Amino acid sequence: MAVKLNKTLYRTIIIVTFVAINALIISGIGSAMVFLNTGADRTSMLHLEVPMDEVYRPKVEWVSLENPGRPMEQQTLGEITNDYMNAWHVRNIAFKKNDYYGIEDFYTDSARVRLYENINLNLQNNNWYKRTTLNHNPEIDFYSTDGTMVVFKDHNVTEYQEIYSGEDLLFTERDTISYHVMMLLEDGFWRIRHLKEIENIKDTTNYSNRDITSKIEKIKNLKGINYYPKDSPWDTFGKHFNDTIIDQDFKIIHKMGLNTIRIFIQYEDFGKSMANYKKIELLKKVLDAAEKNNLDVLITLFDFYGDYDVSNWTLTHRHAEAIVNAVKEHPALLGWDLKNEPDLDFDARGKHRVLGWLEQMIINIKQLDPNHPVTIGWSSPEAAVELSDDVDFVSYHYYRAVGDFKQAHDKLKSLVPNKPKLLQEYGMSSYKGLWNLYRGADEQGQLAYYEEMQNILYKENIPFMFWTLYDFKSVPKSVAGSLPWKTKKQHFFGCLDTIGNPKPAFKVLSNIKGRQ
């Protein structure tokens, strides 16, 4: 009797286990089908740990879909584009890490062979690469009737790479290459079967003739100010945004006789590569207020950005593209300042990396907007010689002794004689308190500074933008840290106090119309 019970128990356990295992298998298959049918990102089931939109977003524009085979469906085109970009992304990672990981997901067996050979060669020579592609211009040659093969050319792909041996950068390389591509549909995924370099036979560029003459003339006569609202410094487009207050401030600025303001776009605040269109609408409101008050606007695009790594170039390009395309037709826009004081990142990020990013960004902005000049806000006259051949006008900041200013400006003028030079930031804090008792200037010292400085600027006909309109009650730690002897003076650079009352320097800075 006990034996029969044991046999029955064993049979029951086996049957229950069998049913449970099959139920799990069916559930797993069902979950996978639901996952795919709901439009989820297929790469998250593979080897890409971070969504593509957050790591790699080159510009992709299909030149033509016409072909002698089957008409291309839009859904299929999206899948091909997505898997093709994934393949490039995995390829870039493979050459950076010298690792096969992920290649089999986006390349067929035969296409993997050459990639593996290159990786093995790099490992032998202790070489590795940081690579990215900035744009793709594919044109379909053939799409098979059964929908499992597509052949296309990818014209004029802009590629940039840094070549390393161990930890040492050997050289950088920028190139434009076209490719002949074949992709096969395998297991529901488009994989590259064939990727071969070909001659650049088709011009896919769309460069407009640049017309910046009138804007450059304005810059030569620029008299302006760096602007933040008094109650939201370094956070113009934050939760305290108030276009009525901004309009009132712009009225004050216009009455002072100034003609231009400089404002700042923070990379993360505006959504990084995924543009925050609510913020862009606020930017448009600022431009509207400036136009209403007869003020031009110089926009600094990448404030508080400090990465520059090749792997992230496509993300910053999408950021710039969204903002530039949104406001490039606005009548108040004067020009683009790519980055605030990038030379301060040379030591931490590497001078070659910072300059490489800036050089490519200049190219991008000029292509996106041919009608507005481009500059870079260097932290000193000495740094402003960098990329002076590439920018449309040279901008620099100066916070040193007034007595040394003209010599520094004249030296820059001799080194860069053929471009307008803008003193984009300068000023004097009126803080002379506990933390700056012996070195600081009070309000009378600030007045004396501006009297001397403005005389030089008018005499030498140097365009300028001083820092800034208001004293600030609070300054973010991200600007000057938390040490009081560094932060306190940042509160008192305004020509109006925190309430809005004029300081002595206001009169000097408001005497502009009388000087013209």
BAZATOR-391867 format. One record per residue (C-alpha): residue number from 1; residue in one letter; x, y, z. Coordinates in Angstrom, 2 decimals. Layout:
ATOM	num	residuo	x	y	z
ATOM	NUM	A	X	Y	Z
...
END
This chain:
ATOM	num	residuo	x	y	z
ATOM	1	M	0.00	0.00	0.00
ATOM	2	A	2.83	2.39	0.89
ATOM	3	V	4.58	1.53	-2.38
ATOM	4	K	1.49	2.40	-4.43
ATOM	5	L	1.17	5.73	-2.60
ATOM	6	N	4.80	6.58	-3.29
ATOM	7	K	4.38	5.75	-7.01
ATOM	8	T	1.28	7.90	-7.19
ATOM	9	L	3.04	10.76	-5.45
ATOM	10	Y	6.05	10.56	-7.79
ATOM	11	R	3.77	10.49	-10.86
ATOM	12	T	1.87	13.50	-9.54
ATOM	13	I	5.12	15.46	-8.94
ATOM	14	I	6.41	14.60	-12.42
ATOM	15	I	3.15	15.64	-14.11
ATOM	16	V	2.90	18.89	-12.13
ATOM	17	T	6.55	19.72	-12.90
ATOM	18	F	6.04	18.98	-16.60
ATOM	19	V	2.94	21.19	-16.74
ATOM	20	A	4.71	24.01	-14.84
ATOM	21	I	7.75	23.95	-17.13
ATOM	22	N	5.57	24.07	-20.25
ATOM	23	A	3.52	26.88	-18.76
ATOM	24	L	6.69	28.88	-18.13
ATOM	25	I	7.90	28.25	-21.69
ATOM	26	I	4.56	29.33	-23.16
ATOM	27	S	4.49	32.37	-20.88
ATOM	28	G	8.01	33.34	-21.93
ATOM	29	I	7.14	33.07	-25.62
ATOM	30	G	3.97	35.05	-25.06
ATOM	31	S	5.85	37.79	-23.19
ATOM	32	A	8.39	38.03	-25.98
ATOM	33	M	5.63	38.32	-28.60
ATOM	34	V	3.84	40.97	-26.58
ATOM	35	F	7.16	42.78	-26.12
ATOM	36	L	7.81	42.88	-29.86
ATOM	37	N	4.21	43.62	-30.86
ATOM	38	T	3.95	46.60	-28.53
ATOM	39	G	6.71	48.39	-30.39
ATOM	40	A	9.33	48.06	-27.64
ATOM	41	D	12.93	48.76	-28.58
ATOM	42	R	14.31	45.49	-29.90
ATOM	43	T	17.84	46.44	-28.89
ATOM	44	S	16.91	46.17	-25.22
ATOM	45	M	16.52	42.40	-25.72
ATOM	46	L	20.03	42.25	-27.12
ATOM	47	H	23.38	43.63	-26.01
ATOM	48	L	22.75	47.38	-25.95
ATOM	49	E	22.55	48.30	-22.28
ATOM	50	V	21.59	51.96	-22.87
ATOM	51	P	18.82	53.18	-25.23
ATOM	52	M	20.25	54.40	-28.53
ATOM	53	D	18.71	57.86	-28.17
ATOM	54	E	20.85	58.42	-25.09
ATOM	55	V	24.21	57.41	-26.58
ATOM	56	Y	24.30	57.66	-30.39
ATOM	57	R	22.11	59.83	-32.62
ATOM	58	P	23.73	60.64	-35.96
ATOM	59	K	21.62	62.48	-38.49
ATOM	60	V	20.04	60.07	-41.00
ATOM	61	E	18.35	61.33	-44.17
ATOM	62	W	17.32	58.84	-46.86
ATOM	63	V	18.20	60.33	-50.24
ATOM	64	S	15.86	58.09	-52.24
ATOM	65	L	13.67	55.01	-51.75
ATOM	66	E	13.07	54.35	-55.47
ATOM	67	N	14.34	50.95	-56.63
ATOM	68	P	13.55	48.28	-59.28
ATOM	69	G	12.36	45.80	-56.66
ATOM	70	R	9.63	46.05	-54.08
ATOM	71	P	8.31	49.41	-52.81
ATOM	72	M	9.72	50.20	-49.38
ATOM	73	E	7.23	50.23	-46.50
ATOM	74	Q	7.67	52.99	-43.91
ATOM	75	Q	7.62	50.55	-40.99
ATOM	76	T	10.29	48.41	-42.61
ATOM	77	L	12.33	51.49	-43.41
ATOM	78	G	12.26	52.43	-39.74
ATOM	79	E	13.43	48.95	-38.74
ATOM	80	I	16.24	48.99	-41.30
ATOM	81	T	17.35	52.44	-40.19
ATOM	82	N	17.26	51.44	-36.52
ATOM	83	D	19.23	48.21	-37.00
ATOM	84	Y	21.70	49.90	-39.36
ATOM	85	M	22.44	52.58	-36.77
ATOM	86	N	22.69	49.90	-34.07
ATOM	87	A	25.25	48.12	-36.22
ATOM	88	W	27.39	51.25	-36.45
ATOM	89	H	27.07	51.86	-32.73
ATOM	90	V	28.13	48.30	-31.88
ATOM	91	R	31.02	48.60	-34.34
ATOM	92	N	32.21	51.80	-32.64
ATOM	93	I	32.04	50.13	-29.22
ATOM	94	A	33.87	47.05	-30.51
ATOM	95	F	36.84	49.12	-31.73
ATOM	96	K	36.87	51.16	-28.51
ATOM	97	K	36.92	48.12	-26.21
ATOM	98	N	38.47	45.62	-28.66
ATOM	99	D	35.65	43.25	-27.75
ATOM	100	Y	33.38	41.04	-29.91
ATOM	101	Y	30.44	41.70	-27.62
ATOM	102	G	27.24	42.49	-29.55
ATOM	103	I	28.65	42.14	-33.07
ATOM	104	E	26.76	38.92	-33.81
ATOM	105	D	23.46	40.70	-33.17
ATOM	106	F	23.90	43.13	-36.08
ATOM	107	Y	26.30	41.43	-38.52
ATOM	108	T	25.94	38.15	-40.40
ATOM	109	D	28.50	35.35	-40.03
ATOM	110	S	30.58	36.41	-43.04
ATOM	111	A	30.49	40.12	-42.14
ATOM	112	R	31.85	39.41	-38.66
ATOM	113	V	35.07	37.90	-39.95
ATOM	114	R	36.73	41.16	-40.96
ATOM	115	L	35.59	42.94	-37.79
ATOM	116	Y	37.08	40.17	-35.67
ATOM	117	E	40.33	40.32	-37.66
ATOM	118	N	40.61	44.07	-37.07
ATOM	119	I	39.93	43.69	-33.36
ATOM	120	N	42.56	40.96	-33.06
ATOM	121	L	45.09	43.13	-34.90
ATOM	122	N	44.37	46.05	-32.56
ATOM	123	L	44.85	43.80	-29.54
ATOM	124	Q	48.21	42.64	-30.87
ATOM	125	N	49.39	46.22	-31.43
ATOM	126	N	47.82	47.62	-28.21
ATOM	127	N	45.72	50.03	-30.30
ATOM	128	W	42.14	51.15	-29.82
ATOM	129	Y	39.83	53.75	-31.33
ATOM	130	K	37.19	56.23	-30.27
ATOM	131	R	34.93	56.59	-33.29
ATOM	132	T	31.68	58.16	-34.29
ATOM	133	T	29.70	58.94	-37.41
ATOM	134	L	27.90	62.26	-37.60
ATOM	135	N	25.56	61.82	-40.55
ATOM	136	H	24.28	59.16	-42.96
ATOM	137	N	22.67	59.70	-46.38
ATOM	138	P	21.44	56.28	-47.59
ATOM	139	E	19.88	55.68	-51.01
ATOM	140	I	18.17	52.37	-51.80
ATOM	141	D	19.39	50.39	-54.82
ATOM	142	F	17.27	47.27	-54.36
ATOM	143	Y	14.66	45.81	-52.00
ATOM	144	S	13.85	42.15	-52.62
ATOM	145	T	10.33	40.97	-53.44
ATOM	146	D	10.21	38.72	-50.38
ATOM	147	G	11.27	41.62	-48.13
ATOM	148	T	14.36	39.88	-46.71
ATOM	149	M	17.20	41.77	-48.44
ATOM	150	V	17.96	45.43	-48.99
ATOM	151	V	20.90	46.96	-50.85
ATOM	152	F	21.76	50.65	-50.58
ATOM	153	K	24.53	53.18	-50.81
ATOM	154	D	25.32	55.42	-47.83
ATOM	155	H	26.76	58.62	-49.26
ATOM	156	N	29.28	60.98	-47.68
ATOM	157	V	29.29	59.64	-44.14
ATOM	158	T	31.19	62.08	-41.92
ATOM	159	E	33.40	60.06	-39.58
ATOM	160	Y	35.69	61.17	-36.78
ATOM	161	Q	38.06	59.04	-34.76
ATOM	162	E	40.83	59.24	-32.19
ATOM	163	I	43.54	56.57	-32.46
ATOM	164	Y	45.24	55.45	-29.25
ATOM	165	S	48.17	53.24	-28.34
ATOM	166	G	47.63	52.23	-24.75
ATOM	167	E	46.72	55.50	-23.02
ATOM	168	D	48.52	57.70	-25.55
ATOM	169	L	46.61	59.54	-28.27
ATOM	170	L	48.48	59.01	-31.55
ATOM	171	F	46.38	61.23	-33.83
ATOM	172	T	42.86	62.26	-34.78
ATOM	173	E	41.21	61.81	-38.14
ATOM	174	R	38.14	63.32	-39.81
ATOM	175	D	37.00	61.83	-43.10
ATOM	176	T	34.04	61.60	-45.46
ATOM	177	I	33.42	58.09	-46.80
ATOM	178	S	30.65	56.44	-48.84
ATOM	179	Y	29.61	52.81	-48.43
ATOM	180	H	27.88	50.05	-50.38
ATOM	181	V	25.67	48.13	-47.94
ATOM	182	M	23.70	44.89	-48.03
ATOM	183	M	21.45	43.91	-45.13
ATOM	184	L	19.56	40.63	-44.63
ATOM	185	L	16.51	39.96	-42.50
ATOM	186	E	17.44	37.12	-40.11
ATOM	187	D	15.32	36.00	-37.15
ATOM	188	G	13.32	39.22	-37.33
ATOM	189	F	16.42	41.48	-37.33
ATOM	190	W	18.21	43.31	-40.13
ATOM	191	R	21.89	42.40	-40.09
ATOM	192	I	24.71	43.78	-42.22
ATOM	193	R	25.96	41.23	-44.74
ATOM	194	H	28.18	43.54	-46.72
ATOM	195	L	29.76	46.95	-45.89
ATOM	196	K	32.30	48.18	-48.41
ATOM	197	E	33.87	51.61	-48.94
ATOM	198	I	33.16	53.17	-52.34
ATOM	199	E	33.98	56.42	-54.09
ATOM	200	N	32.07	59.54	-53.04
ATOM	201	I	30.13	59.88	-56.27
ATOM	202	K	27.01	61.75	-55.12
ATOM	203	D	26.87	65.18	-53.53
ATOM	204	T	24.40	65.00	-50.65
ATOM	205	T	25.44	68.25	-49.04
ATOM	206	N	22.98	71.10	-48.88
ATOM	207	Y	25.14	74.10	-48.11
ATOM	208	S	23.50	77.48	-48.48
ATOM	209	N	25.56	80.51	-49.35
ATOM	210	R	26.29	82.29	-46.11
ATOM	211	D	25.01	85.84	-45.72
ATOM	212	I	26.25	87.34	-42.44
ATOM	213	T	27.48	90.76	-43.59
ATOM	214	S	24.75	92.79	-41.88
ATOM	215	K	25.16	90.86	-38.63
ATOM	216	I	28.93	91.38	-38.61
ATOM	217	E	28.37	95.13	-39.02
ATOM	218	K	26.10	95.06	-35.98
ATOM	219	I	28.78	93.23	-33.99
ATOM	220	K	31.34	95.92	-34.83
ATOM	221	N	29.02	98.44	-33.14
ATOM	222	L	27.82	96.19	-30.34
ATOM	223	K	27.20	97.67	-26.89
ATOM	224	G	25.64	95.07	-24.68
ATOM	225	I	25.19	93.17	-21.48
ATOM	226	N	25.21	89.58	-20.22
ATOM	227	Y	21.72	88.97	-18.85
ATOM	228	Y	20.08	86.90	-16.13
ATOM	229	P	16.87	87.86	-14.28
ATOM	230	K	17.68	89.03	-10.76
ATOM	231	D	15.59	86.36	-9.02
ATOM	232	S	16.76	83.42	-11.15
ATOM	233	P	20.45	83.84	-12.00
ATOM	234	W	21.87	80.97	-14.07
ATOM	235	D	18.30	79.70	-14.39
ATOM	236	T	16.55	81.99	-16.86
ATOM	237	F	14.26	79.26	-18.19
ATOM	238	G	13.46	77.58	-14.87
ATOM	239	K	10.34	77.49	-12.72
ATOM	240	H	10.55	81.22	-11.96
ATOM	241	F	10.42	82.21	-15.64
ATOM	242	N	8.37	85.37	-16.03
ATOM	243	D	8.30	87.07	-19.42
ATOM	244	T	6.72	90.19	-17.91
ATOM	245	I	9.75	90.69	-15.66
ATOM	246	I	12.10	89.96	-18.55
ATOM	247	D	10.28	92.54	-20.69
ATOM	248	Q	10.66	95.13	-17.93
ATOM	249	D	14.38	94.35	-17.66
ATOM	250	F	14.80	94.71	-21.41
ATOM	251	K	13.12	98.11	-21.25
ATOM	252	I	15.74	99.17	-18.70
ATOM	253	I	18.53	97.83	-20.88
ATOM	254	H	17.22	99.65	-23.94
ATOM	255	K	16.88	102.93	-22.03
ATOM	256	M	20.52	102.53	-20.98
ATOM	257	G	21.41	102.82	-24.65
ATOM	258	L	22.52	99.20	-25.05
ATOM	259	N	21.68	97.30	-28.20
ATOM	260	T	22.43	93.64	-27.42
ATOM	261	I	22.00	91.01	-24.72
ATOM	262	R	23.78	87.70	-24.28
ATOM	263	I	21.76	84.79	-22.85
ATOM	264	F	22.69	81.22	-21.96
ATOM	265	I	21.32	77.79	-22.89
ATOM	266	Q	22.27	75.06	-20.43
ATOM	267	Y	22.72	71.67	-22.10
ATOM	268	E	20.98	69.50	-19.51
ATOM	269	D	18.30	72.08	-18.74
ATOM	270	F	17.20	72.04	-22.39
ATOM	271	G	16.95	68.25	-22.53
ATOM	272	K	20.41	67.38	-23.90
ATOM	273	S	19.94	65.46	-27.18
ATOM	274	M	16.16	65.13	-26.67
ATOM	275	A	15.16	68.77	-26.97
ATOM	276	N	12.78	70.11	-24.35
ATOM	277	Y	10.36	71.99	-26.57
ATOM	278	K	8.71	73.72	-23.61
ATOM	279	K	12.08	75.33	-22.88
ATOM	280	I	12.46	76.28	-26.53
ATOM	281	E	9.09	78.03	-26.38
ATOM	282	L	10.38	80.04	-23.41
ATOM	283	L	13.47	80.91	-25.42
ATOM	284	K	11.21	82.24	-28.17
ATOM	285	K	9.42	84.42	-25.61
ATOM	286	V	12.76	85.93	-24.56
ATOM	287	L	13.57	86.64	-28.20
ATOM	288	D	10.12	88.19	-28.67
ATOM	289	A	10.71	90.48	-25.69
ATOM	290	A	14.11	91.47	-27.08
ATOM	291	E	12.62	92.29	-30.48
ATOM	292	K	9.89	94.36	-28.82
ATOM	293	N	12.58	96.42	-27.06
ATOM	294	N	14.90	96.78	-30.07
ATOM	295	L	17.58	94.48	-28.66
ATOM	296	D	19.62	91.89	-30.53
ATOM	297	V	20.38	88.55	-28.87
ATOM	298	L	23.60	86.54	-28.81
ATOM	299	I	22.81	82.98	-27.68
ATOM	300	T	25.38	80.83	-25.89
ATOM	301	L	24.44	77.27	-26.79
ATOM	302	F	26.42	74.99	-24.45
ATOM	303	D	26.66	76.56	-21.03
ATOM	304	F	27.54	74.09	-18.26
ATOM	305	Y	28.67	71.43	-20.73
ATOM	306	G	32.07	69.84	-20.27
ATOM	307	D	32.24	66.37	-21.80
ATOM	308	Y	33.45	66.69	-25.43
ATOM	309	D	34.02	62.92	-25.73
ATOM	310	V	33.80	61.67	-29.31
ATOM	311	S	31.25	59.06	-28.25
ATOM	312	N	28.78	61.83	-27.35
ATOM	313	W	29.24	64.14	-30.32
ATOM	314	T	26.03	63.07	-32.03
ATOM	315	L	24.05	63.94	-28.90
ATOM	316	T	25.35	67.50	-28.75
ATOM	317	H	24.72	67.86	-32.47
ATOM	318	R	21.05	66.96	-32.02
ATOM	319	H	20.84	69.47	-29.16
ATOM	320	A	22.25	72.24	-31.33
ATOM	321	E	20.13	71.23	-34.33
ATOM	322	A	16.87	71.43	-32.37
ATOM	323	I	17.59	74.87	-30.90
ATOM	324	V	19.10	76.42	-34.01
ATOM	325	N	16.31	75.23	-36.30
ATOM	326	A	13.69	76.46	-33.84
ATOM	327	V	14.84	80.10	-33.66
ATOM	328	K	17.19	80.78	-36.59
ATOM	329	E	14.51	82.79	-38.39
ATOM	330	H	13.77	85.04	-35.42
ATOM	331	P	14.52	88.70	-36.21
ATOM	332	A	16.08	89.33	-32.77
ATOM	333	L	18.77	86.68	-33.21
ATOM	334	L	22.23	88.17	-33.75
ATOM	335	G	24.48	85.12	-33.63
ATOM	336	W	25.63	81.93	-31.95
ATOM	337	D	28.19	81.62	-29.18
ATOM	338	L	29.03	77.92	-29.06
ATOM	339	K	30.49	77.52	-25.59
ATOM	340	N	31.26	79.62	-22.55
ATOM	341	E	34.98	79.57	-21.64
ATOM	342	P	35.87	76.14	-23.10
ATOM	343	D	39.60	76.74	-22.56
ATOM	344	L	39.00	76.23	-18.83
ATOM	345	D	38.33	72.58	-19.72
ATOM	346	F	41.67	72.04	-21.51
ATOM	347	D	43.45	70.50	-18.52
ATOM	348	A	40.60	68.28	-17.33
ATOM	349	R	39.28	67.15	-20.73
ATOM	350	G	42.27	67.48	-23.02
ATOM	351	K	42.89	70.41	-25.33
ATOM	352	H	42.74	68.28	-28.47
ATOM	353	R	39.33	66.89	-27.49
ATOM	354	V	37.83	70.31	-26.67
ATOM	355	L	39.13	71.88	-29.88
ATOM	356	G	38.02	68.91	-31.98
ATOM	357	W	34.47	69.18	-30.65
ATOM	358	L	34.39	72.94	-31.16
ATOM	359	E	35.75	72.71	-34.70
ATOM	360	Q	33.08	70.22	-35.73
ATOM	361	M	30.34	72.18	-33.97
ATOM	362	I	31.31	75.32	-35.90
ATOM	363	I	30.85	73.37	-39.14
ATOM	364	N	27.46	72.08	-37.98
ATOM	365	I	26.08	75.46	-36.93
ATOM	366	K	27.20	77.14	-40.13
ATOM	367	Q	25.41	74.44	-42.13
ATOM	368	L	22.25	74.66	-40.01
ATOM	369	D	22.11	78.46	-40.08
ATOM	370	P	23.98	80.21	-42.90
ATOM	371	N	22.65	83.65	-41.96
ATOM	372	H	24.07	84.19	-38.47
ATOM	373	P	27.71	84.41	-37.41
ATOM	374	V	29.38	81.97	-35.03
ATOM	375	T	31.82	82.68	-32.18
ATOM	376	I	33.29	81.10	-29.02
ATOM	377	G	33.42	82.84	-25.64
ATOM	378	W	37.04	82.30	-24.56
ATOM	379	S	38.02	83.13	-20.98
ATOM	380	S	40.92	85.43	-21.97
ATOM	381	P	42.40	87.36	-24.91
ATOM	382	E	45.30	84.88	-24.99
ATOM	383	A	42.97	81.89	-25.47
ATOM	384	A	40.96	83.66	-28.18
ATOM	385	V	43.53	82.91	-30.87
ATOM	386	E	42.28	79.31	-30.87
ATOM	387	L	40.12	78.49	-33.91
ATOM	388	S	40.17	82.16	-34.92
ATOM	389	D	40.23	81.13	-38.58
ATOM	390	D	37.03	79.12	-38.12
ATOM	391	V	34.80	81.55	-36.20
ATOM	392	D	33.16	84.60	-37.80
ATOM	393	F	34.16	86.95	-34.99
ATOM	394	V	36.45	86.54	-31.98
ATOM	395	S	35.04	86.80	-28.45
ATOM	396	Y	36.94	86.89	-25.18
ATOM	397	H	36.48	87.71	-21.49
ATOM	398	Y	38.62	89.95	-19.32
ATOM	399	Y	38.55	90.23	-15.51
ATOM	400	R	42.10	91.38	-14.88
ATOM	401	A	43.53	94.84	-14.10
ATOM	402	V	42.26	97.64	-16.33
ATOM	403	G	45.81	98.90	-16.81
ATOM	404	D	46.80	95.72	-18.64
ATOM	405	F	43.72	95.52	-20.84
ATOM	406	K	44.77	97.54	-23.87
ATOM	407	Q	48.07	95.70	-24.22
ATOM	408	A	46.27	92.32	-24.10
ATOM	409	H	43.66	93.47	-26.62
ATOM	410	D	46.26	94.92	-28.98
ATOM	411	K	48.23	91.69	-28.93
ATOM	412	L	45.12	89.73	-29.88
ATOM	413	K	44.39	92.29	-32.58
ATOM	414	S	47.85	91.80	-34.06
ATOM	415	L	47.51	88.00	-34.03
ATOM	416	V	43.99	88.03	-35.49
ATOM	417	P	43.81	91.18	-37.61
ATOM	418	N	40.97	90.27	-39.97
ATOM	419	K	38.10	89.38	-37.63
ATOM	420	P	35.98	91.63	-35.38
ATOM	421	K	36.95	91.30	-31.70
ATOM	422	L	34.21	91.39	-29.04
ATOM	423	L	34.93	91.91	-25.35
ATOM	424	Q	32.14	89.52	-24.43
ATOM	425	E	32.46	89.61	-20.63
ATOM	426	Y	34.10	92.01	-18.20
ATOM	427	G	33.17	93.72	-14.97
ATOM	428	M	33.99	94.49	-11.37
ATOM	429	S	32.27	93.23	-8.22
ATOM	430	S	31.36	95.85	-5.63
ATOM	431	Y	31.73	93.38	-2.75
ATOM	432	K	34.16	94.57	-0.10
ATOM	433	G	33.06	92.57	2.90
ATOM	434	L	34.55	90.14	5.38
ATOM	435	W	35.67	87.68	2.74
ATOM	436	N	37.21	90.26	0.41
ATOM	437	L	38.14	93.07	2.77
ATOM	438	Y	41.59	94.01	1.47
ATOM	439	R	41.40	93.09	-2.22
ATOM	440	G	37.83	93.97	-3.14
ATOM	441	A	36.29	97.15	-4.49
ATOM	442	D	33.25	98.84	-3.02
ATOM	443	E	30.62	100.60	-5.15
ATOM	444	Q	32.92	103.59	-5.65
ATOM	445	G	35.69	101.24	-6.73
ATOM	446	Q	33.31	99.63	-9.20
ATOM	447	L	32.45	103.08	-10.54
ATOM	448	A	36.13	103.95	-10.98
ATOM	449	Y	36.72	100.67	-12.81
ATOM	450	Y	33.95	101.31	-15.31
ATOM	451	E	34.94	104.94	-15.85
ATOM	452	E	38.43	103.84	-16.85
ATOM	453	M	37.31	100.80	-18.81
ATOM	454	Q	34.56	102.53	-20.77
ATOM	455	N	36.94	105.34	-21.79
ATOM	456	I	39.28	102.76	-23.33
ATOM	457	L	36.48	100.88	-25.07
ATOM	458	Y	34.99	104.00	-26.66
ATOM	459	K	38.34	105.46	-27.60
ATOM	460	E	39.47	102.22	-29.26
ATOM	461	N	36.02	101.46	-30.69
ATOM	462	I	35.93	98.00	-29.06
ATOM	463	P	32.53	96.22	-28.98
ATOM	464	F	31.62	95.13	-25.45
ATOM	465	M	29.16	93.26	-23.22
ATOM	466	F	29.57	93.88	-19.49
ATOM	467	W	28.62	91.59	-16.60
ATOM	468	T	25.82	92.17	-15.51
ATOM	469	L	22.52	94.02	-14.88
ATOM	470	Y	21.64	92.98	-11.30
ATOM	471	D	23.29	92.03	-8.05
ATOM	472	F	22.05	88.57	-7.09
ATOM	473	K	20.76	87.46	-3.70
ATOM	474	S	21.84	83.88	-4.40
ATOM	475	V	24.40	82.25	-6.69
ATOM	476	P	24.28	78.49	-7.44
ATOM	477	K	27.13	76.40	-6.05
ATOM	478	S	27.71	75.05	-9.55
ATOM	479	V	28.89	78.51	-10.61
ATOM	480	A	31.56	79.33	-8.03
ATOM	481	G	31.48	76.53	-5.46
ATOM	482	S	30.63	76.99	-1.79
ATOM	483	L	33.69	78.80	-0.41
ATOM	484	P	32.49	82.27	0.69
ATOM	485	W	35.63	84.12	-0.44
ATOM	486	K	34.96	82.82	-3.96
ATOM	487	T	31.20	83.10	-4.08
ATOM	488	K	30.48	86.38	-2.28
ATOM	489	K	31.91	88.64	-4.95
ATOM	490	Q	29.75	86.87	-7.57
ATOM	491	H	26.70	88.41	-5.91
ATOM	492	F	27.72	92.02	-6.58
ATOM	493	F	28.66	92.48	-10.25
ATOM	494	G	25.43	94.29	-11.15
ATOM	495	C	24.90	97.95	-11.94
ATOM	496	L	21.55	97.63	-10.15
ATOM	497	D	21.33	96.23	-6.62
ATOM	498	T	19.19	93.26	-5.58
ATOM	499	I	16.14	95.51	-5.20
ATOM	500	G	16.67	97.20	-8.55
ATOM	501	N	18.09	100.52	-7.36
ATOM	502	P	20.89	101.99	-9.49
ATOM	503	K	24.44	101.72	-8.15
ATOM	504	P	26.96	104.49	-8.97
ATOM	505	A	28.28	102.53	-11.98
ATOM	506	F	24.84	102.54	-13.57
ATOM	507	K	25.23	106.16	-14.61
ATOM	508	V	28.52	105.49	-16.42
ATOM	509	L	27.12	102.47	-18.22
ATOM	510	S	23.97	104.42	-19.10
ATOM	511	N	25.86	107.32	-20.68
ATOM	512	I	26.22	105.41	-23.90
ATOM	513	K	23.96	107.55	-26.07
ATOM	514	G	25.91	110.62	-25.06
ATOM	515	R	29.13	108.99	-26.17
ATOM	516	Q	27.98	107.91	-29.63
END
